[in-house]
Amino acid sequence: MWMLLSIFFAFLLWVIWKYWAVIIGAGYDPTPMGTVRRMLELAGVGENDVVYDLGCGDGRIVLTAAREFGARAVGIEADPVRFLIAYLRILFSDKRDRMTIKFGNFMNVPLGDATCITLFLFRRGNEMLTPKFEKELAPGTRIVSFVWRIQSWRPVKMDALQEIYLYVVPKPE
Ligand SMILES: C[S@@+](CC[C@H](N)C(=O)[O-])C[C@H]1O[C@@H](n2cnc3c(N)ncnc32)[C@H](O)[C@@H]1O
């Protein structure tokens, strides 16, 4: 009986862990490294940038932005296991003074100091974030999204082959 209950609760925990992130934005699926570099190139990321990866997974975009593009980079992750992996990867990396990993829901994190945002979320994640972007981001901030478009915005550049879309927050009229 106890054995069956333990298996049931372990399964329940696994289901919650697996699907919770889907409900609040997107499940885990890492961006291929070639695409990470292309996203940062397309956005023209450099050493004066502050790059936020919303839902940073294992931290690969944060690490690449800081180590290969010289930017300051911030990752936000709500899944405790991925957060820990990203945190440890950054802790043992060079340039760690240019990287930060925050645990929590990106909807609750102010984004005002970002100059570039990277996304690989589902359509719903992008839809949830659009009003936050319109409210918090400074004109000129770039948003680069892999696979999923921002439905109500028009991309200024895209890489159709790699499914990357670049947006720039417009100046207010
Ligand atoms: C498709 S993965 C992309 C991971 C990483 N950005 C990459 O490109 O390799 C999406 C990530 O977003 C995280 N996530 C989803 N919704 C979130 C939210 N509301 N706040 C913080 N992280 C979230 C998930 O846990 C998952 O790790």
The ligand as an ORCA input file, in Angstrom:
! r2SCAN-3c Opt
* xyz 0 1
  C      11.415     26.555    -24.374
  S      12.372     26.759    -22.891
  C      13.655     27.854    -23.444
  C      14.869     27.821    -22.549
  C      16.009     28.790    -22.946
  N      15.526     30.157    -23.041
  C      16.596     28.390    -24.259
  O      16.324     29.109    -25.232
  O      17.312     27.382    -24.338
  C      11.285     27.816    -21.932
  C      11.724     27.996    -20.491
  O      10.915     29.014    -19.895
  C      10.639     28.650    -18.547
  N       9.424     29.399    -18.172
  C       8.189     29.245    -18.699
  N       7.344     30.144    -18.170
  C       8.065     30.882    -17.281
  C       7.746     31.982    -16.437
  N       6.496     32.499    -16.397
  N       8.725     32.531    -15.684
  C       9.998     32.028    -15.739
  N      10.359     30.979    -16.508
  C       9.410     30.424    -17.289
  C      10.470     27.141    -18.597
  O      10.665     26.547    -17.329
  C      11.550     26.755    -19.610
  O      12.778     26.464    -18.978
*
